[in-house]
């Protein structure tokens, strides 16, 4: 299974999840299906960290889409242009990228690197980004255990199970993301335009907000 296939799967399951959250809140099967999306995005981010030609551009790209997506996220989920109670997932991905970056930069000072990464995770939690510190931790699992498929998926499954038990049993369904991730073959596959991959997020949120207004 190529990264292209994983990207399409993440986009589709995310759209299903958000459709359930915004339009059909009682349709819990949609939310269960949607749990697959975030772990796949985290895995792709960790892979992208090593493959990107410029981590700096990668960082600013995520920040830009975080800014552009925030009004769309707030409209879709809260019905207002600005709502600071919960921030969109691009900020979580940005925090995860930052945490990987400091760990990589401070490899010769691991305690300092771990401390800095922990501070970034706590900042994500404090700012109420989507998935918060847990989301950053998932990214770091795939970063730290990269190339160790069985270990990374086992640790993710254990951490996710603990989080699901403590926070929401729906989250337990995210374990099923291990299936497509297990079959990842390290190949890129067909190239998916960045504008489409990133732009789908705010555009589908705007579409869901529009549907909420007319239904």
C-alpha positions, 0 to 999 in steps of 0.5 A: 500500500503506497503513501498515495493510497494512505492519503486517499484513505485518510481523506475519505475517512476524515470526511466521513468522520466530520460528516457524522460530527456535524450533520449526523451526531447520533450516527456513531458508526460514522465516527468509528470509521473516522477514527482511522484518519488521524493515525494515518495522518500522523504516520504520513507526517512522520514519514514526510519529515524524513522525505521532505526537501525542506523542513522549513517549508514543510513547517510554514506550509502546515502553519499557513493551512492552519490559519486558513482552515481555522475559520472553516473549522469553527464554522463547521463545528461551532457555527461561528467564524472564530471560536477559540475553544478548540483548534483545527488539526493542522496545529496538532500536526505543526506541533508534532513536526516541531517536536520531531524537529527539536528531537532531531536537532538535540540528538546529542542532548536527548534529555533536553530534546525530550523536555522540549518535545514534552513542552510542545505537546503540553502547549498543544494540549493547553491550546486545545488543538485537535487531539492535543498532547495525545496527537503529538505523542502519536506522531512521536511514536511513528517518528521514534520507531520509524522502520520498526513496523511491528513495534511502532504499531504495537506501541500506538495500539497500547497508547491509543487503548489507554487514551480511549479508555480514559477519554472516549471509547470511540477512540478505540476504533483507531486501532484499526488504522494499524491494518493499512499502516501494516501494509504500507510498502514505503512507495510513494505511488501516484503523486497527489497534488499538495494543494488538493491534499491540504486544501481538501480539509478547509473546503470540505469543512466549508461544504459541511457548514453550508449543508448545516445551514440548509438542512 
